[in-house]
Amino acid sequence: MTPRLLAASLCVTWLLAWLVLGALPTPVRAIGERTKVNLRTLDYAGGNATSRPTAAKRLAWEVRQRTSVETNLEPTRVRLSDASLFDSPFVYMSGTEAFPPFSEAEVQGLKRFVDFGGFVVIDDAAPEESGFDASVRRELGRAFGPGALKHLPSAHVIYRSFYLVLRPVGRVEAPDYLEVIEQGGRVALVYSRHDLGGAFERDNLGNYAFPPSSGQAEQREMAFRLGVNLVLYALCLDYKDDQVHAPFIMRRWAGRP
């Protein structure tokens, strides 16, 4: 199964749970381990790739608590050259430093993952001072050609796939846009220079590891909301643009004309 088909099946599971949630006395949960979304972290050489080791785990927990999406609460790590790359539709990459070029197998793995419907979030965890940005742009140019990254319009459905988010925010607030690569009319890769993982990260005692740049708890909450939106978009793409059909669906579910 390709990552896009897997994402579609997981989206159907979530939408069905959402439709019946109000009719059941207990929360709706997915059926079986294979329906759990694995927010895998990319393992690669250099770049200080493990600088935000619990970020994916914290995001997985928040997605499970806030939505009907069942997530794997112990996300795994994966390499671009692994055959298992295609077993889940979502991959998170983070770093704080410049890193050496990917191997040709890794470049092809990244391209094929995106071509087959996978969704990648790349998060610059030290946007104020790192060489990570230059390395990311170099590798994306190798995989997708120069100029593939574009600014995401503020009206894009990513900003309202679950929460209404007015602008991207992580541990840091700037810049006021995300960069994306589109493939076949969908956003397939999101590049954030906001250190989303830094807003999610906790230490072994459960304390948040990094303060938001504004010092305000609201900034961390908005980072979580953006993270949830990215996961929901990865699974369901632009289903929010089809909400005109929601009243019809609900009437049919309730047995009303």
C-alpha positions in Angstrom: 0.0 0.0 0.0 1.4 3.4 -0.9 1.6 6.2 1.8 -1.2 8.1 0.1 -3.6 5.1 0.2 -2.6 4.3 3.7 -3.3 7.9 4.7 -6.7 7.8 3.0 -7.7 4.6 4.9 -6.6 6.2 8.2 -8.6 9.4 7.3 -11.7 7.3 6.6 -11.3 5.6 10.0 -11.0 9.0 11.7 -14.0 10.5 9.8 -16.2 7.6 10.7 -15.2 8.0 14.4 -15.9 11.7 14.2 -19.4 11.1 12.7 -20.5 8.7 15.5 -18.6 10.2 18.4 -21.6 12.0 19.7 -23.8 8.9 19.7 -21.5 6.7 21.9 -21.0 6.9 25.6 -17.2 6.3 25.4 -14.6 7.7 23.0 -14.3 6.0 19.6 -10.9 4.3 19.1 -9.3 2.8 16.0 -9.3 -0.9 15.5 -5.9 -2.6 15.6 -2.3 -1.4 15.6 -2.2 -0.9 11.8 -4.8 1.9 12.1 -2.6 3.9 14.4 -0.7 6.8 12.8 3.1 6.6 13.4 4.6 10.1 13.4 8.0 8.8 12.5 11.2 10.9 12.9 13.8 10.8 10.2 17.1 9.4 11.1 20.0 10.8 9.1 23.7 11.6 9.4 24.8 14.8 11.1 22.6 17.9 11.6 22.1 17.1 15.3 19.0 15.1 14.2 18.2 14.0 17.8 18.1 17.5 19.3 14.3 17.2 19.8 14.1 13.5 20.8 10.5 13.6 22.3 8.9 16.1 20.0 7.1 13.5 17.8 6.0 11.6 20.9 4.5 14.7 22.4 2.8 15.7 19.2 1.4 12.1 18.9 0.0 12.4 22.4 -1.7 15.8 21.7 -3.2 14.5 18.4 -4.7 11.5 20.3 -6.1 13.7 23.1 -7.5 16.4 20.9 -8.9 14.4 17.9 -10.3 10.9 17.1 -7.1 9.9 15.4 -5.3 7.0 17.0 -1.6 7.6 17.1 1.4 5.4 18.1 2.5 7.0 21.3 6.1 5.7 20.8 6.9 6.9 17.3 9.7 5.1 15.6 12.7 6.4 13.6 13.3 5.7 10.0 15.9 6.3 7.3 15.2 7.4 3.8 16.9 4.3 2.4 14.8 1.9 4.5 12.1 -0.1 2.8 9.8 0.5 5.8 9.8 4.2 4.9 6.6 3.5 3.0 4.7 1.9 5.9 3.4 5.2 7.3 2.3 8.4 5.5 4.1 10.9 7.8 7.8 11.7 8.4 9.2 14.4 10.7 12.7 15.7 10.2 14.4 18.1 12.6 17.9 19.5 13.1 20.1 22.3 14.4 23.2 22.1 12.3 24.5 21.7 8.8 24.6 18.1 7.6 26.5 16.2 4.8 24.7 15.5 1.5 22.3 12.6 1.4 23.4 9.5 -0.5 21.8 9.0 -3.9 19.7 6.2 -2.3 18.4 8.7 0.3 17.6 11.4 -2.2 15.7 8.8 -4.3 13.9 7.5 -1.2 12.8 11.1 -0.3 11.5 11.7 -3.8 9.7 8.4 -4.1 8.1 8.8 -0.7 6.7 12.1 -1.8 5.7 10.9 -5.3 3.8 7.9 -3.7 1.8 10.2 -1.5 3.9 10.6 1.7 3.9 13.8 3.8 7.1 15.3 5.2 7.5 18.0 7.8 11.0 19.5 8.1 11.6 21.6 11.2 14.6 23.9 11.6 15.2 23.7 15.3 17.7 26.5 15.4 16.5 29.0 12.8 18.4 31.9 14.4 21.9 30.4 14.1 22.2 27.1 12.3 23.5 25.8 9.0 20.6 23.4 8.9 18.6 25.7 6.5 21.3 25.7 3.8 21.6 21.9 4.0 17.8 21.4 3.8 17.6 23.6 0.7 20.5 21.8 -1.0 18.9 18.4 -0.5 15.4 19.5 -1.5 17.0 21.0 -4.7 18.6 17.7 -5.4 15.4 15.7 -4.9 12.8 18.1 -6.5 14.8 20.7 -8.5 15.7 24.3 -7.7 13.0 26.6 -6.6 10.7 23.8 -5.6 9.9 25.4 -2.2 7.1 28.0 -2.3 5.4 30.1 0.4 2.2 28.6 1.6 -0.7 31.0 1.1 -2.4 32.1 4.4 -5.8 30.9 3.1 -4.5 27.3 2.6 -6.6 24.5 4.2 -3.6 23.5 6.4 -4.4 26.5 8.5 -7.9 25.2 9.2 -7.7 21.4 8.8 -8.7 21.0 12.5 -8.0 24.3 14.3 -8.2 27.8 12.8 -4.6 28.9 12.9 -3.9 32.4 11.6 -0.1 32.0 11.1 2.7 29.5 11.8 4.2 29.6 15.3 6.6 27.3 17.1 9.2 27.9 19.8 9.9 31.0 17.7 7.4 33.2 15.9 9.2 34.3 12.8 8.9 34.0 9.8 5.2 34.5 9.3 4.9 31.8 6.6 5.6 28.1 5.9 7.4 26.9 2.8 6.0 23.9 1.0 6.5 21.6 -2.0 3.4 20.7 -3.9 2.9 17.5 -5.8 -0.2 16.7 -7.9 -2.2 19.5 -6.4 -1.5 18.6 -2.7 1.1 19.9 -0.3 3.5 17.0 0.1 6.3 18.6 2.1 6.2 21.5 4.7 9.3 23.3 5.8 9.0 25.3 9.1 11.7 27.6 10.5 9.8 27.9 13.8 11.3 25.1 15.9 7.9 23.3 16.3 9.7 20.5 18.1 11.2 22.9 20.6 7.7 23.9 21.6 6.7 20.3 22.0 9.8 18.9 23.7 9.8 17.8 27.4 12.5 16.5 29.7 12.4 13.3 31.6 10.4 14.9 34.4 7.7 16.1 32.0 8.8 19.7 32.1 8.9 21.7 28.8 12.5 21.9 27.8 12.5 25.2 25.9 10.6 28.4 26.6 8.7 30.0 23.8 10.4 33.2 22.4 7.5 35.4 23.7 7.5 33.7 27.1 3.7 33.2 26.7 2.0 29.8 27.1 -0.4 30.8 24.3 2.5 30.5 21.9 3.1 26.9 22.8 -0.6 26.1 22.4 -0.6 27.6 18.9 2.4 25.5 18.0 0.5 22.4 19.1 -2.5 23.5 17.1 -0.4 23.9 14.0 1.2 20.4 14.6 -2.3 18.8 14.9 -3.4 20.6 11.7 -0.3 19.2 9.8 -1.1 15.6 10.9 -4.8 16.0 10.0 -3.9 17.4 6.6 -1.4 14.6 6.0 -4.2 12.1 6.5 -7.2 13.9 4.9 -5.8 16.6 2.6 -8.5 19.1 1.8 -11.5 17.4 3.4 -12.2 20.7 5.2 -12.9 22.3 1.8 -15.8 19.8 1.4 -17.6 20.7 4.6 -20.6 22.0 2.6 -21.5 18.3 2.4 -21.3 17.7 6.2 -25.0 18.5 7.0 -26.1 16.0 4.3 -23.8 13.4 5.7 -25.1 13.9 9.2 -28.7 13.8 8.1 -28.1 10.5 6.3 -26.3 9.1 9.4 -29.3 10.1 11.6 -31.8 8.5 9.2 -33.3 11.9 8.3 -34.1 13.0 4.7 
